[in-house]
Amino acid sequence: MKEMTKTRKLLVNGGIVLLLLALAVRTAGTPGTAGEDYAAPVYGTAWALLPPLVAILLALVTKEVYSALFTGILVGALLYSGGNAELAANTMLYHPDGGLVPALTDLSHAGILVVVTLLASLVVVMNRSGGAYAFGKWAEKHIHSRVGAQLAVVLMGIMIFVDDGFNCLTVGSVMRPITDKYKVSRAKFAYLIDATAAPVCIIAPISCWAAAVTYAVPGEYHINGFQMFLRTIPYNLYALGTLFMLVMVTVLRADYGPMRVHEKNAEKGDLFTSGDRPYDETEQEEVSENGRISNLVIPVAVLIVSCIAFMAYTGGILSGAGLIESFSEADSARALVMGSLFTILVTLWLYWNRGVMKFHVYMESLAAGFRSMCAPMIILILSWNLSGMTSLLGAADFIHGVVEASAGRLEMFVPCVVFLISVFLAFATGTSWGTFTILIPIVCAIFPAESEMLVISISACLSGAVCGDHCSPISDTTIMSSAGARCDHINHVTTQLPYAMTAAAASAAGYLLAGVIGYRTNSAAALAATPVTLILIVCVLIVLRTRERRREGLSPASR
């Protein structure tokens, strides 16, 4: 075992040294200073995607996220600076469009950190109030099996549709005792959370994701962004397929790949299987056993309603804008911050009037929530820094050229091509919003506004962005899912990947069919691709389940 560890370290260190040497040779001769007109020597080329790929590969090989992300950032800075160490260091830390410090001071990023902190604090407060404990006791009377526990996680994830981050933290906190009782592995629990976060939000008309998509549709094409979002929902094959697959995997008990190993070990009592337990050291929460379910339900309901209300408010509903217009113009980041803070205050008033907890305990719980999110927030910050490096290298321009070159040949294949490119870009950068912000304007330039192919292609873009985000170890949703389930992050990524790739393959086939039908008919007949995709997923699951059970029957030692 020690020899294997030494070999792995030697390979990793040798690979890093060779990579840095190759970068130095590739970018030799670059000036040591960067003026206003400075551009990276490799700007707009395939090299722009190297930093995130290095980070992802190292994370999967070394099972360590922080150093992997830092190495990816360093590679990106060296590519940008042409091997100049001084310029690379300044770029990493202070470049206004990609440095670490500007990433922290960016309003949208700061808003996400505030929301994550407030939501984590709210979760701790609800737990200490006994609300989650009371809900668990109630659920024990209605949930009697592992299948029931997993379906309950899916149902609760679907109900919390406003924001994927709150979805991950709330569902994780509330359902963790129940899934632990019925011996559902933490890896499977994290997958259930992750697969009901972004896939639910991307098909929910009232969510921060709907507002983000609306913003991404360029106004010069005279397309109503919110109405376009509504039209894409039936074509969002990956989101619909993932939710359908969740239910089928659970009901058919068709676990496969690394996840099956985790589930088999969980049935024997080991919920983690391997890897570190990063959340075992967190402070034990003082949970009241005399709490009420309403201590949980009321804050969650207030959060959902207040976030929706503040989205309408930031969209100008008080200034005379209609309901649809206000949601299409909403500032989702501001709305989430305002809704979270409002819920914190309402919860304080509720618990104080009920005598649930003392004021100083409530305030200490808020601090405990912040402490519990320190590790995930570090990963988030490094991921933003890595995304900034990728942007400085011109990844968007490179992808733009690839899509335009593909679109100019066979239009009927554009939805499938857009889906695959969107998956890759979101996986490499860890951002679904950034992905569809890049690709949607390109798609709008290809097809006329009244074309059904435009709807299908935008759906493919959204679907692929969610898929890549779902798979990526540097995605904020993936990070929050690991935190919510208290699962080792790399365990979550490696066990989830085969499931996501199954849904992605079926979705790619569906977009191929939808593109052919839509191109020939220019009508909603292309919706036939949706049930075909779902049927394909069921067929694949049945084949995989049969293969796994047959293999275990032939090898009793692997049971």
C-alpha positions in Angstrom: 0.0 0.0 0.0 2.9 2.4 0.9 4.6 1.5 -2.4 1.4 2.4 -4.3 1.2 5.7 -2.4 4.9 6.5 -3.2 4.3 5.6 -6.9 1.2 7.9 -7.1 3.1 10.8 -5.5 6.0 10.3 -7.9 3.7 10.3 -10.9 1.7 13.3 -9.7 4.8 15.3 -8.9 6.6 14.3 -12.1 3.5 15.2 -14.1 3.3 18.6 -12.5 7.0 19.3 -13.2 6.7 18.2 -16.8 3.6 20.3 -17.3 5.2 23.4 -15.9 8.3 22.9 -18.0 6.1 22.4 -21.1 4.2 25.6 -20.3 7.4 27.5 -19.9 8.7 26.3 -23.3 5.3 26.9 -24.9 5.0 30.5 -23.8 8.7 31.5 -23.8 9.4 35.1 -24.8 6.3 36.7 -23.4 6.8 40.2 -22.0 7.0 40.4 -18.2 4.4 43.1 -17.9 0.8 43.2 -19.0 -0.5 46.5 -20.5 -4.1 47.3 -21.3 -3.9 45.6 -24.7 -2.2 42.6 -23.4 -3.6 39.2 -24.3 -2.4 35.7 -23.3 -0.2 34.0 -25.9 -2.7 31.1 -26.0 -5.8 33.3 -25.9 -8.9 31.7 -27.6 -7.2 28.3 -28.2 -7.8 24.8 -26.7 -5.1 25.7 -24.1 -7.7 27.9 -22.4 -9.4 24.7 -21.1 -6.3 23.2 -19.7 -6.4 24.8 -16.2 -9.8 23.4 -15.2 -9.0 20.0 -16.7 -5.7 19.8 -14.7 -7.6 20.7 -11.5 -10.3 18.1 -12.1 -7.9 15.4 -13.0 -5.7 16.0 -10.0 -8.8 16.1 -7.7 -9.9 12.7 -9.0 -6.4 11.2 -8.8 -5.2 12.6 -5.5 -8.6 12.7 -3.8 -7.7 16.2 -2.5 -9.5 19.3 -3.8 -7.7 22.3 -2.4 -4.3 21.6 -3.9 -5.9 20.4 -7.2 -7.7 23.7 -7.5 -4.6 25.7 -6.6 -2.6 23.8 -9.2 -5.2 24.6 -11.9 -5.1 28.3 -11.0 -1.3 28.3 -11.1 -1.3 26.6 -14.6 -3.8 29.2 -15.8 -1.8 32.1 -14.5 1.4 30.8 -16.1 -0.4 30.3 -19.4 -1.7 33.9 -19.2 1.7 35.4 -18.2 3.8 33.4 -20.6 5.8 31.8 -17.8 6.7 35.1 -16.1 6.5 34.4 -12.4 5.9 38.0 -11.3 3.0 38.5 -13.8 1.6 35.1 -12.9 1.5 35.9 -9.2 -0.2 39.3 -9.8 -2.7 37.7 -12.1 -3.6 35.0 -9.6 -4.2 37.5 -6.8 -5.1 40.9 -8.3 -6.2 40.7 -11.9 -9.6 42.6 -12.1 -11.2 40.0 -14.3 -9.9 36.8 -12.7 -7.8 37.4 -9.6 -8.6 36.0 -6.1 -9.1 39.4 -4.4 -11.5 40.8 -7.2 -13.4 37.4 -7.1 -14.1 38.0 -3.4 -15.1 41.6 -3.9 -17.4 40.9 -6.8 -21.0 41.7 -5.8 -22.5 38.5 -7.2 -19.8 36.3 -5.5 -20.1 38.2 -2.2 -23.9 37.7 -2.4 -23.5 34.0 -2.8 -21.2 33.8 0.2 -23.7 35.8 2.2 -26.6 33.6 1.1 -24.6 30.4 1.9 -23.7 31.7 5.3 -27.3 32.8 6.1 -28.8 29.5 4.9 -26.3 27.4 6.8 -27.1 29.4 9.9 -30.8 29.0 9.3 -30.3 25.2 9.0 -28.4 25.1 12.4 -31.1 27.2 14.0 -33.9 24.9 12.7 -32.0 21.8 13.9 -31.4 23.2 17.4 -35.1 24.2 17.7 -36.0 20.6 17.4 -37.9 21.1 14.1 -35.8 18.7 12.2 -35.9 16.2 15.0 -39.7 16.4 15.2 -39.9 16.0 11.4 -37.7 12.9 11.7 -40.0 11.4 14.3 -43.0 12.1 12.1 -41.3 10.6 9.1 -40.4 7.4 11.0 -44.1 6.7 11.2 -44.6 7.0 7.5 -41.3 5.8 6.0 -40.6 2.1 6.5 -37.9 1.2 4.0 -34.7 2.3 2.3 -36.7 2.9 -0.9 -39.2 5.1 1.0 -36.4 7.1 2.6 -34.8 7.8 -0.8 -38.1 8.7 -2.4 -38.8 11.1 0.5 -35.4 12.8 -0.2 -36.4 13.2 -3.9 -39.9 14.6 -3.0 -38.5 17.1 -0.6 -35.8 18.2 -3.1 -38.5 18.8 -5.7 -40.5 20.9 -3.2 -37.6 23.3 -2.5 -37.3 24.7 -6.0 -36.3 28.4 -5.4 -32.5 27.9 -5.0 -30.3 24.9 -5.5 -28.0 26.0 -2.6 -30.8 26.1 0.0 -32.1 22.9 -1.5 -28.8 21.1 -0.8 -28.4 22.4 2.7 -32.0 22.0 3.9 -32.7 18.6 2.4 -29.3 17.4 3.7 -29.9 18.6 7.3 -33.5 17.4 7.5 -33.3 14.0 5.8 -29.8 12.9 6.9 -31.0 11.2 10.2 -33.7 9.3 8.2 -31.4 8.1 5.5 -28.8 7.1 8.1 -31.4 5.0 9.9 -32.3 3.1 6.8 -28.6 2.7 5.9 -28.5 4.7 2.7 -24.9 5.5 2.0 -23.7 9.1 2.2 -22.6 9.0 -1.4 -26.1 7.9 -2.5 -27.7 10.6 -0.3 -25.4 13.3 -1.8 -26.4 12.1 -5.3 -30.1 12.3 -4.4 -29.6 15.9 -3.1 -27.5 17.0 -6.1 -29.9 15.5 -8.7 -32.9 17.3 -7.2 -31.2 20.7 -6.9 -30.2 22.2 -10.3 -32.4 19.9 -12.4 -35.4 21.0 -10.4 -34.5 24.7 -10.5 -33.9 24.7 -14.3 -37.5 23.6 -14.9 -39.1 25.7 -12.2 -40.6 29.0 -13.6 -40.2 30.7 -10.3 -36.6 30.3 -9.4 -33.3 32.2 -9.5 -32.4 30.0 -12.5 -35.3 31.2 -14.5 -34.2 34.8 -14.0 -30.6 33.9 -15.0 -31.8 32.3 -18.3 -34.0 35.3 -19.0 -31.0 37.6 -18.6 -29.0 35.4 -21.0 -31.3 35.8 -24.0 -30.1 38.9 -26.0 -32.6 41.7 -26.4 -31.6 42.5 -29.9 -33.2 39.4 -31.2 -36.6 40.5 -29.9 -37.2 37.3 -28.0 -39.0 37.4 -24.6 -36.5 35.6 -22.3 -39.0 34.4 -19.7 -41.4 33.1 -22.3 -38.5 31.3 -24.1 -37.6 29.7 -20.7 -41.1 28.4 -20.4 -41.0 26.9 -23.9 -37.7 25.1 -23.1 -39.1 23.2 -20.1 -40.6 20.2 -22.1 -37.4 19.9 -24.1 -35.0 20.0 -21.1 -34.1 16.3 -21.5 -31.3 16.1 -19.0 -33.3 17.7 -16.1 -36.4 15.7 -16.8 -34.4 12.5 -17.5 -32.4 12.9 -14.2 -35.5 13.3 -12.1 -37.1 10.3 -13.8 -33.9 8.3 -13.4 -33.8 9.1 -9.7 -37.2 7.4 -9.2 -36.4 4.5 -11.4 -33.0 3.8 -9.8 -34.6 3.9 -6.4 -37.7 1.8 -7.2 -35.8 -0.8 -9.4 -32.8 -0.8 -7.0 -30.6 -0.5 -10.0 -27.5 0.9 -8.4 -24.3 0.3 -10.5 -20.7 1.3 -10.7 -18.9 2.7 -7.5 -22.3 3.6 -6.1 -23.2 0.0 -5.8 -20.1 -0.7 -3.7 -21.1 2.2 -1.3 -24.7 0.9 -1.1 -23.6 -2.6 -0.3 -21.3 -1.4 2.4 -24.0 0.9 3.8 -26.3 -2.1 4.2 -23.6 -3.6 6.4 -23.4 -0.5 8.5 -20.5 1.5 6.8 -22.2 4.6 5.4 -18.9 6.1 4.1 -17.0 3.2 2.5 -13.8 5.2 2.0 -12.2 8.6 2.2 -12.2 11.2 5.0 -15.1 12.2 7.1 -14.6 15.9 6.9 -17.7 16.8 8.9 -17.3 14.4 11.8 -15.2 16.9 13.6 -17.9 19.6 13.5 -19.4 20.6 16.8 -22.3 18.6 18.0 -25.5 20.6 17.8 -27.7 20.8 20.9 -31.0 19.6 19.6 -34.2 20.0 21.5 -36.3 16.8 21.6 -39.4 18.8 22.5 -39.5 20.7 19.2 -42.5 21.0 16.8 -42.6 20.2 13.1 -43.8 23.8 12.6 -40.4 25.0 13.8 -39.0 23.6 10.6 -42.0 24.0 8.2 -42.6 27.7 8.9 -39.1 29.0 8.3 -38.8 26.9 5.1 -42.2 28.2 3.9 -41.2 31.8 4.8 -38.0 31.5 2.9 -39.6 30.2 -0.3 -42.4 32.8 -0.2 -40.1 35.7 0.7 -37.5 34.8 -2.0 -40.3 34.7 -4.6 -41.7 38.0 -3.3 -38.3 39.7 -3.4 -37.6 38.4 -6.9 -40.8 40.1 -8.0 -39.8 43.2 -6.0 -36.4 43.5 -7.6 -38.0 43.0 -11.0 -40.1 46.1 -10.5 -43.6 44.8 -9.6 -44.2 47.7 -7.3 -43.3 50.1 -10.1 -46.1 48.7 -12.3 -44.4 45.8 -14.0 -46.6 42.7 -14.7 -45.9 39.4 -12.9 -44.2 37.7 -15.8 -42.2 40.9 -16.6 -41.1 41.3 -13.0 -39.8 37.8 -12.8 -38.0 38.1 -16.1 -36.3 41.3 -14.9 -35.6 40.0 -11.3 -32.2 40.3 -9.6 -32.0 36.8 -8.2 -28.8 37.4 -6.2 -30.3 40.4 -4.3 -33.6 38.5 -3.9 -31.9 35.5 -2.2 -29.9 37.7 0.2 -33.0 39.7 1.1 -35.2 36.6 1.4 -32.6 34.8 3.6 -32.1 37.7 5.9 -35.9 38.3 6.2 -36.3 34.6 7.1 -33.6 34.8 9.7 -35.4 37.7 11.4 -38.8 36.0 11.2 -37.4 32.8 12.7 -35.9 34.7 15.5 -39.2 36.3 16.3 -41.0 33.0 16.0 -38.6 31.0 18.3 -38.4 33.9 20.8 -42.2 34.1 21.1 -42.5 30.3 21.5 -39.7 30.1 24.0 -37.9 27.7 21.8 -34.4 29.1 22.5 -32.8 32.0 24.2 -31.5 34.9 22.3 -27.8 34.3 22.9 -28.3 30.6 21.8 -29.9 31.8 18.6 -27.0 34.2 17.9 -24.4 31.5 18.7 -26.3 29.2 16.3 -25.8 31.7 13.5 -22.1 31.7 14.1 -22.0 27.9 14.2 -23.7 27.9 10.8 -20.9 30.1 9.4 -18.2 27.8 10.9 -19.8 24.8 9.3 -19.5 26.3 5.8 -15.9 27.4 6.0 -14.5 24.3 4.0 -17.1 24.5 1.2 -16.6 28.3 0.9 -12.9 27.8 0.5 -13.6 25.5 -2.4 -16.1 27.9 -3.9 -13.6 30.8 -3.7 -10.8 28.8 -5.4 -13.3 27.6 -8.0 -14.2 31.2 -8.8 -10.4 32.0 -9.1 -10.0 29.1 -11.5 -13.0 30.1 -13.5 -11.4 33.6 -13.8 -8.2 32.2 -15.1 -10.1 30.2 -17.7 -12.0 33.4 -18.8 -8.7 35.3 -19.1 -7.4 32.7 -21.5 -10.4 33.2 -23.8 -12.3 29.9 -23.3 -15.6 31.7 -24.3 -14.1 32.7 -27.7 -12.7 29.3 -28.3 -16.1 27.7 -27.7 -17.8 30.3 -29.8 -15.6 29.4 -32.7 -16.3 25.7 -32.3 -20.1 26.1 -32.1 -20.2 28.4 -35.2 -18.0 26.0 -37.2 -20.4 23.2 -36.3 -23.6 25.2 -36.9 -22.5 26.1 -40.4 -22.7 22.5 -41.7 -25.8 20.5 -40.7 -28.4 22.5 -38.7 -30.3 19.4 -37.7 -27.4 18.3 -35.6 -26.9 21.7 -33.8 -29.0 20.8 -30.7 -26.9 17.6 -30.1 -23.6 19.5 -30.7 -24.7 22.4 -28.5 -25.6 19.9 -25.7 -22.3 18.1 -25.8 -20.3 21.4 -25.9 -22.4 22.8 -23.1 -21.7 19.6 -21.0 -18.0 19.9 -21.6 -17.7 23.6 -20.9 -19.8 23.5 -17.7 -17.8 20.4 -16.5 -14.5 22.2 -17.1 -15.5 25.6 -15.6 -17.9 24.4 -12.9 -20.5 27.0 -13.8 -23.8 26.3 -15.5 -24.9 30.0 -15.5 -21.6 31.0 -17.2 -22.0 28.3 -19.7 -25.5 29.2 -21.0 -24.6 32.9 -20.8 -21.9 32.1 -23.4 -23.8 29.8 -25.6 -27.4 31.2 -25.7 -26.4 34.3 -27.7 -24.6 32.1 -30.2 -27.7 29.9 -30.7 -29.9 32.9 -31.1 -27.7 34.1 -33.9 -28.1 30.8 -35.8 -31.9 30.3 -35.9 -34.8 32.8 -36.4 -36.9 33.8 -33.4 -40.0 31.9 -34.5 -38.1 28.6 -35.2 -38.8 25.5 -33.1 -35.1 24.7 -33.6 -34.2 27.7 -31.6 -36.3 26.5 -28.7 -34.7 23.0 -28.9 -31.2 24.4 -29.2 -31.6 26.7 -26.2 -33.0 23.7 -24.2 -30.0 21.7 -25.2 -27.8 24.5 -24.0 -29.6 24.7 -20.6 -29.7 20.9 -20.3 -26.0 20.5 -21.1 -25.1 23.3 -18.6 -26.9 21.5 -15.8 -25.4 18.2 -16.8 -21.8 19.5 -16.8 -22.5 21.4 -13.5 -23.9 18.2 -12.1 -20.7 16.2 -12.9 -18.1 18.8 -12.1 -16.2 18.5 -8.8 -15.6 22.3 -8.9 -19.3 23.2 -9.2 -20.9 25.1 -6.3 -23.9 22.8 -6.4 -21.7 19.7 -6.2 -19.8 21.3 -3.3 -23.0 22.2 -1.5 -24.4 18.7 -2.0 -21.4 17.2 -0.4 -21.7 19.6 2.5 -25.4 19.0 2.9 -25.0 15.2 2.9 -21.8 15.4 5.0 -20.1 13.2 2.4 -16.5 13.2 1.3 -16.5 15.4 -1.8 -14.5 13.2 -4.1 -16.6 10.2 -3.1 -19.7 12.1 -4.1 -18.1 13.1 -7.5 -16.8 9.6 -8.4 -20.1 7.8 -7.5 -22.3 10.3 -9.2 -20.5 10.5 -12.5 -21.7 7.2 -14.0 -25.3 8.1 -13.2 -25.0 11.5 -14.7 -23.2 10.1 -17.8 -26.1 7.6 -18.3 -28.7 10.5 -18.3 -26.3 12.6 -20.5 -26.0 9.8 -23.1 -29.8 9.3 -23.3 -30.2 13.1 -23.6 -27.7 13.4 -26.4 -29.6 10.7 -28.3 -32.9 12.6 -27.6 -31.5 15.9 -28.9 -30.3 14.1 -32.0 -33.9 12.9 -32.6 -35.4 16.3 -31.7 -33.1 18.1 -34.1 -34.0 15.9 -37.0 -37.7 16.2 -36.3 -37.6 19.9 -35.6 -35.5 20.6 -38.6 -37.9 18.8 -40.9 -41.3 19.9 -39.4 -40.5 23.1 -37.5 -43.2 22.0 -35.1 -43.8 20.7 -31.5 -43.7 17.2 -33.0 -40.0 17.2 -31.8 -41.4 16.8 -28.3 -41.6 13.1 -29.2 -37.9 13.0 -28.2 -38.8 13.5 -24.5 -40.6 10.2 -23.9 -38.1 8.4 -26.1 -35.3 9.7 -23.9 -37.1 8.5 -20.7 -37.8 5.0 -22.3 -34.1 4.8 -23.2 -33.1 5.5 -19.6 -35.3 2.8 -18.3 -33.9 0.3 -20.8 -30.3 1.1 -19.9 -31.1 0.8 -16.2 -32.7 -2.6 -16.6 -29.7 -3.8 -18.6 -27.2 -2.5 -16.0 -29.2 -3.9 -13.1 -29.3 -7.3 -14.8 -25.6 -7.2 -15.5 -24.7 -6.3 -11.9 -26.9 -9.0 -10.4 -25.6 -11.6 -12.8 -22.0 -10.6 -11.9 -22.7 -10.8 -8.2 -24.3 -14.2 -8.7 -21.2 -15.5 -10.4 -18.9 -14.0 -7.7 -20.3 -14.6 -4.2 -17.2 -12.9 -2.7 -18.4 -9.6 -4.2 -21.8 -9.6 -2.6 
